[in-house]
Amino acid sequence: MMTTKQRRGRGRTSGLVIGVTMAALAGLAPAASAAPDAQPVWRDCAGQDVPAGLRCAAIEVPVNWARPDGPKVELELARLPATEPARRIGSVLGVPGGPGANGIGDLKHAAADLTELRTRFDLVAYRPRTNVWQERMPASCMRPGTSLLDPPERKQYTALTAAMTKAFEACRKADRTGLFANLDSLSAARDMDAVRAALGEERLSFTANSYGGVPAAAYARLFPRRIRAMYLDGTVNQVGGWADLRLRALSVTEQVFARFTTWCADTPACALHGQDAGKVWRKLVRDADRRPIPVTSSFGEGELTGWHLRSFGFLGDPGPDDSRWLTFAEAVAKARGGDGSGFAEFALGNARIWAAPGALAMTCADDRGFGGYAELRTYRRQAEKVSPSLGATALDALGCAGWPLPVANPSRPLPTRGLPPFLGAGSTWGDYAWTESFTRMIPGSVTVAYDGPGHVMYLSGKKCVIRHATTYLTDLRLPEPGTTCPAE
């Protein structure tokens, strides 16, 4: 799910077992081929900024794959045909992140950087059901159930759960599409296989980014022998559990925060220069937990607790000319004096967005929530130990409190039999730890490290990463373990 900042710009995106019914377990069995009712009719794509040669079509898939003859949802497709058809290998399907991103937009954005790959492949993108849901969900589904806070005691957690359950049920009742209950990544994986069947391919090659790693893992679970190659870029690893994923990320973020403090000590323009920036920050956070900072934003009046600051304050990417770190230091200096305006908009906005049931419906069925207050408390202790500066109760799991349906896609080990070696890529400043934990499960796989900040290098024009991905997808040849791409 995208944050406020990501929704405003072009940021690329980005739980524990709650309980699984027998019906949900039945949905985990491998599925038969998902042939669409009719072959897609390809036409020139309409709209602006359309790459030359882009063709569009659509297929229909069941809203609920357990009821294949029931209501359908239309998924839009786009394809850039191979430029050397006599040497064509097959199709590469992009699996978008978010969740809720539109893969067709990704293809339009990155097409110019993928010309070498396109010589041998049709490049295919699709609009996933989560993106369709965002357009068709009732307006009430974007009304937050509450404004998220870290519940200090079980009583507050129970109240949070009740508020979110009420919001989820209201959204579910208002939904006329049936999608609310069918946005899990197992359903997305079956959609991906329907795209494969519509393309007439026996096997597909894939590129998956960010949250797209969750449906990619689901596809590997359901259809391992239909994968020719799988490239993962900054993908989350839901297989090992969300707690493990978050703790890995926090460990890296703590290291990046240490880079910030070193940078600040060496940079006179930093508002905290000449001070111990890390100590200043940690004191600010502790004080805000005891005495929240009153603020006003476009979301109204509110208070910033230490949890708000740890969750939404620091951005690991310093930005152009270190602009983000300069802004962060200024905000810390102001907040220490009682002015939290530098954090208010982003923190209070995200605390509400991550409590919107329509947005959370795209992730909670993928096992993203806590199983109860005891799990929350255990995670909080682990997070604070791993990251003394930024460790906090996970906001995405807090939002999934009160999810009213069974977890359709629980975190669990991934069988690897029948899978080819995968290639991953990720930033050593962040998502490399996610992706490497995923590829490590697949024998023979390799993850390329990008030695700089960023997220989803393949779609960001990073030439070194694109070169390795192209070689792998074309020749099924992996780089040497330990390969690193310098920052570009």
N, C-alpha and C positions, 0 to 999 in steps of 0.2 A: 504494500500500500504506500502511496506517495505522501510525503509530508507537504505542509503548506508551501514551503519554499520550492519543492519539486514541482508542485502543480503550477506555480507561477512561472517557472522557467522551464528548462529542458533537462532538469536533473534526472538522472537515471536511477532508477530503482533497481528504497528497496525499505515455546509451548510444551506443553507436556501432555501426557495421555490423560484425557478426561473420562473416557469410557467408550466401549465399542459394543454395540448390540450384535446379535447373530445376523441380523439383516445387513448391517454394515460389513461384517466379515464376509458375507456372501458376495458382496460387491468387489472383493479383492481378487476373485478368481480370474485367471486369464480369459480374455474375451475372444470371440471369433472375429474374423475380418469384418470391418465396419464399412461395407460397400454402401455408398449413397444411393438414394432411390433413382437418381438420374445423373448422367455425366455432366460436369459443369460446361457451360457455354462461355467461352472466352471472348472478350471484346476489349477494345481500347479503353483504358482507364480515363475517366473524366477528372476534371479538377486542375488546380494549379500545381506547379512544381512537380510535374509527373515526369520521371525519367523516360527518355526515348525508348520505345519498345515495350513498356510496361503494359501488361494485359490483366484484366480483372474478370472475376467470375464469382459464383457463390454456390454453396451447398447447404443442404438442410441436414441437421442431426437431431436426435431426440433430446428434448430438455432433460429427461430422466432416462439414462441408458438402461435402467432396469425395466423400462416400458418402451421398447423400441417402436411400437405402433402408436404411442401417445403423441402429445403436442411436440412440435418441432421448433428449433431456433435456427435462423439463417446465419451462416458464417461467411463473411466476404473473404475472397482469396485474391492474391496478386502474384504475377509471375513475370520475371525477366528471363526470356529464353536464352539458352546458351548461344554464344556468338560463333562457336565453331561446332555446328550440329553434327558434323561427321565424326567428331572426336568426343561427343557428349557422353558423360559417364552416367548421369542421372539428375536427381533433384536434391537441393539442399533446402530444408525447411527451417526457417527462423522461429524460435520459440520465445516470445516476448516476456519481459519481466513485469514489474508493477507490484502485485498483480493488477491487471486492468489496462496495461499498455496495449497499444495497437501495433501489431507486428508490421502492418503495411506502412505505417509511418516510419518505423525503423528502417525498412528496406529503401524507401524513398530517400531518407537521410543519408544512408551509407552506401548507396549504389555506386557512386563515383569512386569509392575506395575499394570496391570489390570486383573491378573489371577483370583481374587475372583469374579469380575463381570462376567468374561467369563464362570464361572461354570453354570450360568443360562441363558446366552445370547450369541447369535452370535454377534461378534463385527464387524461392517461393516464400511468401509471407501470408499470414492470415490474421483476421480479427477475432480474437478469442471470445468465448462466451462472457468472460468477466468484463470485457470492454463493451459488449452488447448490453450487459446488465447496467452499466453505468449510465447508458443513454435511456434505458427503458424503466429503471427502477422508479417507484413512486417517490415524490418529493419528500414524503414523511420519512423515508428511509435514510435521509441525510440529516435528520434532526438528532443531535447527540443525546444519548441516554443520560449523560451526566457530563461533568468536566472531570477528567481523570486526575486522581490524586493517589499517592502511595498510602494505602491504608495501614496505619501503625498497629492496629489491633484487629482481631477477628470480627468485632462488631462492625467496624467500618467496611471490612471486606464483604460481609454479608449484605450490608446496605448497597454497596457497589454492585454486587451480583444481582440483587433484586431490581435495581434501576436498569441494568443492562438487559436482563431478561424481559422486562416490560417493553423496552425499546425494540428488542429483536422480535418479539411476538407481534408488536404493532406493525413492524415492517413486513413481517411474513404474512400477516392478515391482509395488508394493503396490496401485496404483490399479486398481479394477475398473469405474470409470465411463467411462474413456476420455477424461475431460475434461482430464487433465494435459497432454496433447499438443494441446489444442484450446481454449486460453484466450486466444488472441491477439485483437486488436481487429478484425481482418478478420472473424473468426468472429462477434464481437459485433455488427459492422455488419450482417451477414447476418441475425442474430437480430432486429435492429431492423427490417429490412425485412419479416421474417415477421410482426412485430407490426403493421406498416402494412397488410399484406395481410389479416391477421385482422380489422382494424378496417374493412376495406372502403374504405380511402381511396386515391385515386390519388396524392396528395401529402400529406406531413405537415409540420407545423411542429415545431421541436425546441427544447428548452432543455437545454444540457449544462453540467456543472460539473466542475471540477477534472480528475481523470484521464479523465472522460467526454469530454474533448476529443480523446482518441486514437481511440476508436470513432467519434466525430463526424467526424473527418477521414477515417477509413476509409470511412464512409458517403458522404461527399462525393466520395470517389474512385470508389466503386463505383456509386453511384446519384445523380448530381448533379441529374438532372431530376425526382427524386421529393422534392426539398426545396422546400417553399414558403417557409420562413423558418428561420433558424438563429440562436439566441441563445446566446452562450458566456459563462460566468461563472467567472472565475478558472481558465480551462482551460489545461492544459499544451499546448505546441506540439511534438509529436514529429516533425512533418514536417521541420523544419529541423535535426533531430538533437538528441539529449539533451545533448551537450556545450554547444551553443549555448544551450539552455534553462537549464542549470544556471549557466552563466556570467552570463547575464542576471539570474538570481535573486540570485547572489552580489553583483553590482554594487549592486543595490538593498539587500540586507541590510547591506552595508558602510555605506551611507548611513544606514540605520536605526541601526546600531551607533553612528555618530557622534552621532545624536540622543540615544542613551542616555548617552554620555559628557557631552554638554552638560547633559542633565537631571540627571545625578549631580552635576555641578559646581554646579548651582543648587539642589540639594535636600539640606539637612542630614541628612535621614533616610537617605540613601544611605550604605551602609557604606564606600564609597570616596570619600566627600565630602572635599574638600581635597587630593585626590591627582589625578594624571593617570590616570583610570580606564582609558583606552585603552592607555597604556603599561604599567600594572600587568597588564592582561589579556594583552597580547602577550608580556610576560616570563614570565608563568605558563605560557603555552602552550609557549614555547621550552624552558623548564626541564623541563616534563613530557615533552617529546619526548626530552630527554637522560636524565632520571631519572623514569620513570613514578611516579605517586602510588598507593601500595597502598591498596585500599579493600575493604570488605565490603558486600554487598548481599544481597537475597533470591535473587539468582542465584549466590551464592557469593562467594568471594574473587577479586579481579582487580586490574588496574592501569589507571589512567587515563593515557593518553598525550596529547600535544598534539592528535593527530588526534581522539581522543574528545571533548576539550573544544571544539575548533572545530566538530565535526559536531553535537554534542548540547547544548552549553552554553547558547547564547544564544537567547532567544525574542524575535522582533521586536515582538510585540504586548505593550505594557506591562501590560495587564490592568486590571481594576477598581482604581481608586485607585493605579495604578502597582505593584500587588502583585507582578507577575512580575519587574519590574526590581529592586524592592527585594530579592526573594529571590535573584535572580541576583547582585547585588552582595555580599550576605552570603555566598553560596557561594564567590565569588571570594576574598573576604577570608579565609575559612576554608582554602580550598585553598592559598593562598599560604603558610599556616603548616603545610601538610602534611596537612590534613584535607579529603579529597575527598568527604565524605559528601553534600554538597549536589548533586553531579553523578552519584554512583555508580549509583543506581537507574535513572535515565533512560538514562544512557550505556550501561551494561552490558546493560540490557534490550534496547535497540534494536540493539546490536551482535549480539545473538543472534537477535532477531526477523527482522532483515534477512538472516539466513543460513538461515532456515527454507525448505526447498525448496517446500513447499506454497504459501507466500505469494508467493515469487518466480516461481512458474509463471504467475502472473497478469500478469507484466510482462516477463519476459525475452524472450518471443517477439515483443515489440514493440520489440526492438532496444535494450534498455536497458543492455546490458553493454559493457565495453571489448573491443576487438578483439585485445588482447594487452597485454603489459607496456609496450611502446613508447607505445601510446596512453594508457595510464594515466599514464606519466611526463610526457608532453606536457600532458595535462589538469591534472595537479598543478601544473606550473609556471604554466600559465595561471590557474588558480584562485587561487594565492597572489599573483599579480600583480594580478588584478582585486580581490581582497579580502585585504589584508595581515592583517586581524584574524581572518577566519573562513574563508578559502580552504582547502579540504581535498579530498582524493581522495573522489569521490562514493561514498557507502556503498551506494546502490542498484546502481550499476554493479559494485562489488566483489562484491555478493551474486550477481550474474548470471555471475560467472566460472565456467566449467565447464558452462554450459548445454549439454545434450547434443543438442539438436534444432536444425534450421535455424531461422533467424529468419524467421518467417512474415510479419511486417509491418515491413519495413525502413523506416528514415527515408529519404525521398526527396521531390522536389518534388511539389506537389499541382496537377494540372491544374485550372484554374478555369473552363474553358468550360462553360456551362450552369448555373453556380451563381448564385443571387441574392446581393445584398449581405447580409452578416452584421452582426449587432450584438453587440458584446462589452462586458464590464464587468469592472473589476478594481480592487484596492486599490493606490494609489500607494505604499503601504508594502511591497508584495510582488508580488501576482500580476497587476497591470496589465501589467507587462512581458511576461509569458507570453502573455496574451490578445491584447495589441496586436500582438505578432509574428505571431500566427495570423491575425487579421482583416486585417492589412496585405496578406496574400497575395491576398485576395478583392477585386477591384475594386469601389469604391463603398462599402465597409464602413466602420463607425465603431466606436470603442471609448470608452465612457464611463469616466471616471476617478472613483473613489471616494476622496476625500481623507481617508483615515483607515485604521487597521489593520483587518484582518479577512480573511476568505476566503469566497467564495460569497455575495455580497450578496443575490442574488435569493431565497435560501432562509433568509436571516437577518433578514428583515423590514425591510430598508432601503428606505424608501418612495420615495425619489427614483429609485433604480435600478429598482425594480419598476415605477414609472410609465413610465419610458423603455422598458423591456422590453415592457410591455403595449401601449403605442402602436405599437411596431414590429411585434409579433406580430399585432396586430389590423388595423392600417391599412397595414402594410409601409412605415411612414414612420420614417426614421432621424433622430436628433437631429443638430444641427450638429457637425461635427468640432471637437474640443477641449472638448466638454461635460464639466463636472465636477460631481459631486454632493458637497455638504459632508458631513462626518462626522456621523452620527446617534448 
